[in-house]
C-alpha cells in the first residue's frame, strides 16, 4: 500500500489536482502523485493539453497506465498513444500495454493499420470462432476434468486467438464445453459422447472446424525436436542399446545444482523437462548436479524436491552426479588412455593466458599437453589418492585449440577439492567438472532429450565431443531461451547477498522471486505453470514485466478462490435505528459467479466496521461512498444507510466513529461497500494480527545492471497493517482449504510411491547409481498455510502466511472451526485486484 501523503504539501496537492483533471478519483490521483511515474504522467498531461478535455475515469486510468512506459518513447510516439486512448481506440489495460511495446520499437509516422492489428483495435470474433478455439485447445491440451478449468481459462485469455475476446464470452464458452465434455460440474461421469456442432447463424451445415490448436510441446522449438533415437551416434550399436533400454520413449532430466534455492526462472526448466516427457508418455529424472561440495547444503536438496513436487511433478527417479563418481573416474582414466586427456600443473592464470585471455586471443598449447600417457595416468591416480593440494593439479581434455569455440580449448575435467561430500564423505578429494560430468550422466541415464538454456549453446560441441571421444551413447542437447522477470534479480550471488545482509527475511520472503518465496506469498503452482505455458518456448530470452506475471496470477485466482468481506483499516459505524442486541444472519455467496464455491453466513448487527477509505467528510460529485448527505449500500444488508453524524479524536482530528441510519427510501444506491459486523457470540469480526502488503522489492526494471543493486531496493516493499477485520466465515474456509490440501497430498504421495516402484523395476534406466539416501517424497511437502487463499472483497487477494498459527488445523474434520486461544493470523498480499475502470470509486 502507498505511504501516507501530506495533502497539505503544495507540490503534492498540485499533482493530485492535475491528475484528477484527467478523471482519476482522489485515491488514484494520490497514489499516482507519490508513484515513481508521477513525473511521466505529469509530462503526458501537460505536453498533450489533456487537463481541459473532460476525460472520464476510464480513459484517465488508461492514461496513467500508459505513462508507466511513456518515458521510453519519443514525443511523437507518446502523442500517438495518448490520442489512441482519448479517441477510444484503446479500451483496456492489455491494449495499452501492447501499444506501449509497439511504440517502443516503431517511430513516427505510425502505420495505423499495423498498430490497430497489434493492439487489438476493432477486434471482432464470432461465438462460433470462440467455440472452435476453445474446443480445439481442450482436445489438444490433455484437459481431463473440471479441476483444469482455471488453468484453461488463464491459458486461453492470453492465447493469440482469444487475447482480445470478451473474457465473459470466453468463460461462458469454456464452461459450456466442459459441461459437454465432462458433464455438469461435480458429476462423477461425463455424458455419453454425441456429435456436437458449433453454433451457427443458420440451419445450413456448419463449415469444417479448424484443426485443434497445438500445445506448447507440439509447436515451435519443442515441436521441432527429434524423435527418440533420432540423435546421431558414432556407432549404430549405441543407438540400438539406447532404444532397447528406453523402449523408444522420451527421457529427460532436470539437473539443478544444490547450491541455492530455485527461482522463477527455474520454473520454466521444470515445466519444459517434466512437461515434455509427460506429453510424450516418457519419464523425467530429477538429478542433483552435486560436484561442488563446498557450496552444497542439505536444505537445498530438500527444497528442490519440494518445489518440483509443489509445482505438480513427480520425478521418475531421483539421482545424483555423485552416484556415478566411480564411473566418471574410470572414464577419466579411459580418456587419458585414448590420448584425449592429460594432467596439467599450470596455475589458473597460466591456463587463462594460454586460452587467449579475456579477449580470447591466440591460443598456446599447454606445456603438459604432450605429457606421456603413462605419466598422466600416474598423476591422475595420485590426484585421487590425495597427493596434490587444491590448485596444484588438474586433468584436462585434449580437444581442439584451433576451434573458434572456447568450449573446445582443453577444458578442465577434474580438479582437486579437499572438501567432504554430503554423500560420499571423504572418499574423494577430486571432483569432476560440469563439462565432464553432465553429458556423461545424461549418457548413463539414457536421456533422449537433454534440454537446457541457451547459455550452454557453446557447450554442445564439447558435450558431443566427449561422448564420441569415449564412444558412449550421445544424447542430443537442445537449447531454449531462459525466463527472466523484470524488476528482480535471479543471480544466486545477488540473492544470497539479499538474504545474508538482512534486506529480506529469508529465502522464502514473499517479496523474493524464489519459488519458495512465491509459494509463501500464496501464488498457486497452477498459476505459475499457466503463466510459463502461455509464454511459449523458443530460443529467444524471455524478459517479462512483473505486472504481466501478476496479471496472469490474478486471472488464475479470479474464478478459483472464494471472496470474503474484509476491512483493511476499520472505522466503527453505529446504525442508530437498529436495536441493541438484534442480529440478522445474512447468507452470501463465496463467489457471485462460481456458485460451486458455496456460501457463508455472517451476522449483521447495530455495530459494523467499514474501511476508513469508504468515508470522508469532503463530498464531491464523483464520490459515491459514505459522506455527509450521502446514502451508500452495504453489501447483502437489508437497507442502505445514510450519514447522521461522526466523532473525532480530539488530539488528531481523525474520525473514530460514524453514526448512520437506514435509508428505506433509496432502492438502488450508486455504490455498495463491504463491512464486518461486531457479534461476539459468533466470533465476528475475525481480527487479523498482521496483514503484510507486498510491493515490488526493487524500484527499477533492471536492478542487476546497476553498479550496486542494493541501492535500488524499494524502502516501501513491505507494509504491515495490524488489526484488519475479516468476516467470520474465514475459519471455515481456512479449515476446509487445509483439509482439501491434505487429501490431495495423500493422493500425490500414492502416485510418488508407484513411480518409485516403477523405477526400481527398471534398473537398466538408472545406471549403477542410487545409494538409497535420496530425499523422500513426503505428503507434508505439499501442505502449507499458503493453501488458504481468498479474495478480500475490494481489497486484494490474500493467503495465510507460514507464521500464522490456527489450532483448528490440528482438530478433527468435524470440529467446529473457530478462533482458539493462542491463534495468530498473518496474511500475505498475493496480488492486487484488477482495476475496474468502468466504475467510479
N, C-alpha and C positions, 0 to 999 in steps of 0.2 A: 504494500500500500504506500502511496506517496506520503512524504513527511508533511507535518503541519505547515500551513502557509500563513505568513503575516500579510493579511489583506490590506493592512494599513501602509505597507511599503508602497510608495508611489510607483516604483518601477513594476512591481508585481501587479498592482491594480490596473496599470495602463495596459499590460499584456492581457490580463483577464478580460478587460473591456474590448480590446481589439479582437480577441478570439471569440467572444460572444457575438461580435458583429457579423461573423460568418455562420451563425446558427448554433454554435456549441452552447450547451447549458452551462450553468455556473460551475458545476463539479468538473465537467470535462474541460472547461476553459481553465480552471485552476490547475488540474493535472497537467495540461499542456504547457501552462506557464512555468512550471518547475521542471518539466521534462527536458532532456538533453537536446531535443529537436525544436525547442521553442524559437530559437533564432531563425531556423529554416522556415518554420511556419509563418513567422512574422514577415520575413522577406517575401514569402509567397503571396501573402495578403497584400502587402504594400506595393510590390512591383507589378501586380496584376490588377490593382484597384478593386479588390473584392469587398472592401468594407461597406460600401454603399449599395451593393447589388441585391440585397434582400435574400441571401442564400438561406435555404432551410436547413434543419438539423441534419438530415440525412446526407446532404452534399457537404455540409461542414465537417462531419466526421470523416468522410472520404478525403476531403482536402487535408485534414490533419494526418491521415494515414499516408497520403501522397508525400507530405512534407518530410517524412522519415528518410526517404531516398532522394528527395529533390535536390539536396546539396551536391549530389554527384552529377547532376545534369547541367547542360548549358542553358542559358536563358531562353532561347527559342524552344528547346525541348520541354523545359518547365512550363512555359506558357501554353504549349500544345496540350500537355497533360491536364493543366488547370481547365482549359476550355472543354476538354472531353468530359470532365467531371461536371462542370457548371451547365453544359448543354444537355446533360443526361445520358450521354453515350455510355459512360462507365457508371454502373449502378451498384456494384458490390466491392467489398474489400479485395476479393480474389482478382477481380478485373483490374483494380488499381495496382495490385502487386505485379500482375502481368504487364501492365502498361509501363510501370517503373523500370522493369527489367528490359523491356523492348527499347525504351527511350535511352537507356544507358548505352546501348550498342548501335543506335541509329541517330544520325544527325539530320537536322532540318535541311531541306523540306521533307516532312514525313509523308510516306506513302499511305494515304488514308485507308485504302482497301486492305493493305497488308496489316496495318495497325489494327483495324477492326477485326480481321480474321484471327490475329494472335491473341487479342484481348476479349474475344467472345462478344463483340458488339453486334447486336442484331441477331444473335444466335437463335436458331429455331430447330426444334426436333419434335417429331410426332410421337404420340403414345405408342404406336406400333414399333417405331425405331427404338424407343426406350425398352420396350418389352423384349425385342430381339437381342439387344445388347446385354440385358440382364440375364436372359435365358442362356445365351452363349457363354457368358462368364461363369455362371453357376455350373454348367455342364463341364467346363474345361478346368475349373479350379479345384476339383475334388471336394466340393462342398458336400457335407454328409448329413447335416441336421440343422435344426433351428439354433443350436448353440453357435453356429458360424455367422449368425445374422449380422452382428455388429461389425465383424471383420469384413464381410462382403460390402456392407454399406460404406465403410471407410474406403475400401479399395475402389469402388465404383465412382464415388464422388470426386476422386482425383484422376479417374481414367480420362484419356483424351476424348473419348466419345461422349461421355456424360459430364465432363467437367463443368460445363455451363448450364446443364439442365436444371430444372427446378428440383431442389432437394426433396420437397414433399412428393413430387411425382415419382422420383426415383425410389424413395422409401416405400410408397404405396405399391409400386410395381414389384419391388423386391419381395415384399410381404405376400403379394398375390402369387408370385412364382414359388416361393417357399411353401405356401399352403397347397398349391397344385402338386408340388414335388414330394413334400414330406407330411402332408396332412395338416390339420389345424394344430397350432402351437400347443404342446402339452400332450398330444395324442401319441400312442405308442407305435402305431403302424402308419405308413404312408398310404394314400388312397390307391386304388387299382390304377395301373398305367393305362391311360387313354390318350388317343391322338389329340393334341392341342393345337389350335390355330391361333395365331396372334390376332388381336382385334383389328378389324378393317372398317373402312368407312362405307363399304358397300357389301352386297351379298356375293360379289364375284369371288372366285377362288383367290386366296392370298398368293402374293408373289413368293417365290422361293426365298427362304430366310437366308441371311448371310451366314458364312461359316462361323462357328463359335470363336470367340476371342481367345487368343493364346495366352497361356500363363507366362510368367517371367522365366520359367525353366524351359520354355519351348521356343522362345524367340530371342533375337539379339545375340549377345555374347554366349549365353548358356545354351541357346538353341543350336548354335553352330559347333558345339564341342563334338569330338569324335565319339563313335560308338565304342563300348568296351572291346578291347583287343585291337582297336584301330591305331594305336600308338606304335610306331615302327620299333623293331628290335634288331639288335646286332646279329642275333641268331634266331631262326624260326622256332626252335625248341623253347625259347624263353616265353614267347607268346603263348604257345600251346600249354606250357606249365601254368602260366598265369590264368588262362581261361579255364583250365581244369580245376584250379583252386577256387576260383570265384563263381564258376557256373555261368560266366558271361554277364554277371550283374555289375552294376556301378558300385564302386567302393571309394569313399572319400575319407578325409580326416580333418579334424580341427586341431591344429598343433600349437596351442599358446605356450608362451614362456611363463612359468610360475614365479615371476619376479614383481608382480604388482596386480592390482585389481583391474578387471576388464572394463572398458568404457564403451560408449555408444557406437564407436567405430567398429568394435568387435562384434556388435550385434549383426552387422552385415555379413561378416565372415561366418558366423554361426548359422545365419539364415541360408547363405549360399551353400555351404558344405553339407549341413544336415538336410536342408530342403531339397537340394539337387538329388542327393542319394534317395531320399524318401519318394520324390516324384517318380523316379525310375525303378522303384521297388528294390533299391540297393541298401547298403549299410554305411554308417559313418562312425569312425573311431574318434574318441577323444584321446589325443596323445600329448602328454606333457613333454615339452622340449626342455628337459632338466639337465642341461650340460654345463650350467654355470652355478655351482653350489654356493658361491659366495653371495649371490643375490636372491636365492630361493628360500621361501619360508612356507611352513605347513599351512598357514592361514590362506595363502594364495592358492594352493592346490584345492583346498576345501571350497573356497569361494568360487573358483572357476567351475567346478562341477555343479555347485548350487545354482549359479547363474544359467548355465546351459539347461538345466532341468527346469528352472523357473520360466525360461523362455518357451518351454514346451517340448524339448527334445530329449531323447534318451540315447546315450551312446551305445553302439553295438558292443563295444569293448573299451575299457579304459586301459591305455598302455602308456609307457614312458620310454623316452630315448634311452634311459638307463637300463631298461630291460635288455638292451642289445649291446651293452658296453663290451662284452667279450667278443661278440660277433664283429663289432666295429673295429676292435683292436686287431682281430685276426685279419680283417680286410685291409687294415693299415699295413700289416706285415706283407700281405699279398701285393699291395700296391708298390711297395719298395722292391719286392722280388721281381716285379714286372718292369722295373726301372722307370716307374712313373711316380715315384715318391722318394724323398731324400730328407735327411736330418740337417738342420741349419742352426748354427750358434750365433748368427748375426743379431745385433741389437735391433730393437724395433725401429729406431731411427735409420739404421743402415738398410733395413728391408724397405722402408718407405722411400728412401733415396733411390735404391735400385729399381723400384717400381715407378720411377718418374716423378716422385714428389707430389706436392699438392696440384701441380699443373698437368700431371700425367704426361710428362715429357718422355724423352728416350729412355728405354729400359736397359738395364745391365743384368746379365745373368749372375745369380748369386755365386760366390766363390766356392760354395759347397755343393753346387748343383750336380757336378760330376763326381761327387764322392762315391767311392766303390760301394756296390750294393751290400756286400757283407759288412762293411763298416757302418753303414746307415742302419742295417738290421740290428747290429750290436748296440748302437747308441739308442735306438728306439726301445729296445728291451731294457737298457739301463734307465731310460726315462721312466718306464713303467715301474721299475724297481726302486725308484726314489733316489737315484744317484745324481740328479740335477735339481737345481733350485729354480724357482719361478723366474722366467725371463731369460734364462740362460740357454735354453734349447727348445726347438720346435721341430715338428715333422711337417714338411710342405709337399704339396702336389707338384709334379713336374709337368706343367701344362704348355701353353703357347705364348711366349713373350712377344711374338710378332703380331698377335691378335690385337684388334682395336678395342676389345672388350676387357676392362680392368679385372673382371671376374675370371680371366684366364691367365693372370700374371702370377702363377705359382702361389696359390692361396695356402694359408696355414691349415693343416688338417688336425694336428694335435698340439696342445701346449701344456706346460706344467702348471698345475693349480694345486697348491698344497692347502686344500680346504676339505673338511669332511663332508661327505654327501649325505643327504637326508635318508637315502635308501641303502646305498652301498657302503656307508660309513667311511672307514679309512682304507678300503680295499684298493682304491685308485688314487693316484696323485697326478695322473694325466687325464685330460678330458678332451673329447673331440669337439671341433667347432661346428657351428651351424652348417657351414658349407660342405662339410664332410658327412655330417650326421643325417641331415634332412632327407636328401634323396635316397640314401641307403635304407633308412627306416621306412620311407614310402615303398621301397622295393620289397623289404621284408614283409610288409603288410599287404602286398599285392594291391596297392592303391591304383585304381584305374584313371582317376582324375585328380591331379594334385593342383588344387585351386588356391591361388594366393593373390595378393595385391600387386599393383604394377611397380612398386618399389623394388620388387625382386625380378623384374623382367631381365636385367642383365645376368642374373644368376642362372637363368635357364640353360645357357650354354655350358657352364661348369657343372650344373646338375646332370645334364645328359653326358657330358664328357666323362665324369667319374663312373657312372653306371656302365658305360661302354668300356672304359678302361679296365674295369673289373669283370666285365662280361656277365653282368647280372641283369635281371628284369628291369626295364627302364620305364617308369611311369611317365606320363606326359604332364608337364607343368603348364598351366594356363593362367594368365593374369588379368584381373579386373580392377577397376578404379576403386580406391578406398573412399569411405564415407567420412565427411568432416562436418561438424556443426559450427557455424559461425558464432562468435561471441563466447567461445570457451577455449580450453586448451586440452590437448589429447596426449601430449608428451608425458611419459611416465615420470621423467625427471621433474617436470613442472608440477605434476600432480603431487608427487612426493613433497615438493617444496611447500605447496599449499597446506598439506597435512602437517608436516613436521614443524612448520613455523607458526602453526595455530591460526591460520587465516580462515580455516574451516574447522568443523567439529569432528572430522574424521573422513575416512574413505567413503563412508556412506552418507555424508552430509547431503541433504536433498538439493542443495544448490549445485552439486557436482554432477557432471555428465558421466560419472562412472555408472555401471549398470546397477551396482548395489545402492548407489545414491538415488538413481531414478526409481528403483524398486521402493526404497524407503519413502520417497516423495509421494508414492501412491500411483505411479503410472503403470497401467496394466501391461503385462507382457504381450498380450494380443495387440495392443496399440502400437508397440514398438515394431512388431513383425509386420503389421499392416502398413506402417509408415515405410519400412525398408522395402517391402514388396512393391509399393507404388512408385518408388524411385527408379526401378529397373536396374539391370546390371549391364555395365558396359566397361570399356577400357578407360573411360574418362573419369577423373577425380570428381566426386560429388560434393560440392560445397553448398550446404543448405542453411538458410537462415533459421535461427532458433524459433522465430514466430511461426514458421511453416511447420516445424516439428510439433509445436504446441497446438497449432490448429488441427493437425492430424490426431493428436491425443484427444482434443476437445470433441472432434467428430466421433471418435470411438466411444467416448463416455456419454455422449448426448442421449443415446437411447438404450444404454445398458445399466446405468446406475440410478437408484431412487433419488427422489428430491424431498428434502426436509426443510421446514421453515427454520430460519436461522437469523439471529440478530447479532451482528459483529460487535457493535458498540451500543449497548442497551440504553434506552431512555424510557423511564416509567410513565405509563399512561393510565389515568383513572377514568373509567366510564361512569359518570356520576348517576345516571339513571338506571344502572344495573344493580340490583340489590346485593348487599354483602352476603357472602356465603352461597350465592346462586352459581351453578355451574352448568354449562351447556356442553355436551360432548359432540364434537364435530368429526365426522369421518371424511377423510380426504384421500385422494389417490396419491400413491407414492410417485406416480408419473402420469401426467394427464394424457400422454399419447401411447403409453405402454401399460395397459391395464393388467398384464400378466405379473407386473411387479407388486401388485396388491395395494392395500390401503393401510392407513394408520388412523388411530383415534386420538384426538388431542382435546384437552379441556379449554373452554372459553369462559373467562371469569371477569369480574369487575376490574381487576388489575392485569394489564398486559404490558409487554415491553415491545417497543419498536426501535428501529435503528435511528441513531442520532441524525443521520443524513436525511431521514424521512420527515423531519420537522424543521422549520425555520420561521423566524419572526418576520423577515422581509419577504413579502409576497411579490410575485411577478406573473405576467400573463402566460409565460411558458413553463410555469411551475405548477404541477398538479398534485403534489403530495400535501401533507398536513401543514397548515399555516393559519393564522388568524383570518376568519371569514371563509375558510376552505372546508369542503367536505372531501373525505377520502375513504375508499373502500378498504376493509380488512379482509384478506383472502379467506374465503369459506365462512366468514362470520355472517350472522343473520341480517345485520344492517350496516350501512356506512356510519361513520362518526364525523362530527363536526366540532371544531375547536371551541372551547369555552374560556379557558384561562391557562396560566402556566406559573411555575415557581422558578426562581433562580437562586444560585449560590451567591450570598452577599459578597463573598470575597472575590470571586472570579467573574461573576455575572453570567456564568454558564447556566443554561436551562437544565433543571434537575427533575422536573415533573410537569406533565401536561394533563389538564382536565378536559374531557370531551363528553359529549352526549350522543345518543343515537340520532341519526338523521333518517326518519322513517318516511320522508317525502321523496328524497332523491332516489330514484330506482337504479340508475346506472351512473355511478361516479366516473370521472375521467381517468382515475388511476386507482390501483389496488396495491397495498403494501403488505409485507409479511409481518408476523407478530408471534410472540410466545407468551403464554399466559402463566400467571402465578397460581399454582394449585399444589400445595404441599402434599396432600394425601396421595396424589399420583406421581409425585416426584418431579413435577413441572415447575419451573423450567430446568433443563439439564445445563448445568454451568460447566463451561469448558475452561479448564485450568490454564491452558496455553493454546493459542492459535498462531501457528508460525506461518507468516506470509512470505512466500519465496519469490524474490525478484532475481533478475539475471546477476550473476556473480561479477561479470566484467562490464565495463561501460562501452568499450569499443567492439567492433565486429571481428577484429583480428589481434587479440592481446598477445598472441605468441610472436607476432612480428615486432613487438616493441623491445627496446633495449632492456627494460626491466618490466616484465609483465605484471609484477606485483603492484606497481603504481597505478594500474588500471582497474584495480578491484573496486567495485561499487560499495561505498560505505552504507548504502541502504539496501543491500542484497537480502537482509533478513530483518523482518519486523515481528516482534512478539506482542500479541494482543491478549490480555488477560480478561477473563470474565465474559466472553461471548456466550450467548444462550442458544440452545437448540431445542427443538420440540422433543417431547418425552418419548416419541417413537424411536429415538436414536438407539436405545438399549436393545430393543427387539431386533432392529436392523443389524446392530453390531453382532449380536449373538448368532443370528441366522447366517450372516455372512461368514462368520468364523466356522460354524458347523459345516456349511457347504464347502468351504476350503479344505477342511479335514477329510471330508468324504472324497473329494476329487483327488487329494493327495494319496489316499489309500488306494484308489484305482490306479494312479500313476505308479505307485510302489509295486503293485502287482505286475504291471507292464514291464517295469525295470527288471524285476526278478525273472520274468520269462526271457527277456533279452540276454540276461546273464547266463541262463541255462543254454540258450541257443548258441551263444558264443563259445561256451565250454564244449559244446558238441561239435564244434568246427575248428579243431586245433590247427588245421592247415592254413587258417587265415590269420593267425595271430603270432607267427614267428615262434621263437623259443623263449620269448619274454614272459612276464607275468609272475610276480613274486607273491601275489595274493594279499598285498598290503595296500592296494589302491583304496582311495576314499570310497566308502559305500554309499549307494543311493539310499536316501532316507526320506520318508514321507514328511518328516518335520521340516525339511529344507523348503518345502512349498507352502508352508503355513506361517504367516506373519501377520502382525497387526494391520499391515497395509491392505489386507484383503477387505477391510471395512472402508468402503468408499461411498460417497453420496454427493449430491449437489446441494449446497446451501442456497436456497432459492434467492435469486437476485444478488448473490454474493460471489460464489466461486465453487469449484469442485474441491473436495477435501478427502483426506484419508487419515486413518488413525496412525499415529507415529509409534515407533517401537518403544519409546519411553513411556507410553501410556500403560496403565495397569487397570484391568477390568476383571474383577473377581468372577463375574458371571461366565467368563470363558472356561473356567475350571469346574463349573457346575454341570450337572446333567442336562440333557437337551430339554427336559420337561420343566426345569426350574424357571420361575418367573424372572425374566430379565429386568433388572433394576440396578440402581446405584447402591454400592456397598461401602462401608467404612474402609478407607484406605484406597479407594479408587482414585485414579489420577488420569484425567482425559487430556491428551495432547493431539491436536490436529495439524496436519501439514496441508498447505495450499498446493493443489496439484497444478491446475491451470485456471485462469480467469474464465468468466463466461463470455461467449461471443456477444459482441455489442449488437443490440437490436436497433439499427439506425432508423427504423421506421416509426419509433415511438419517442415521444418527449419524456424527459425524466420527471 
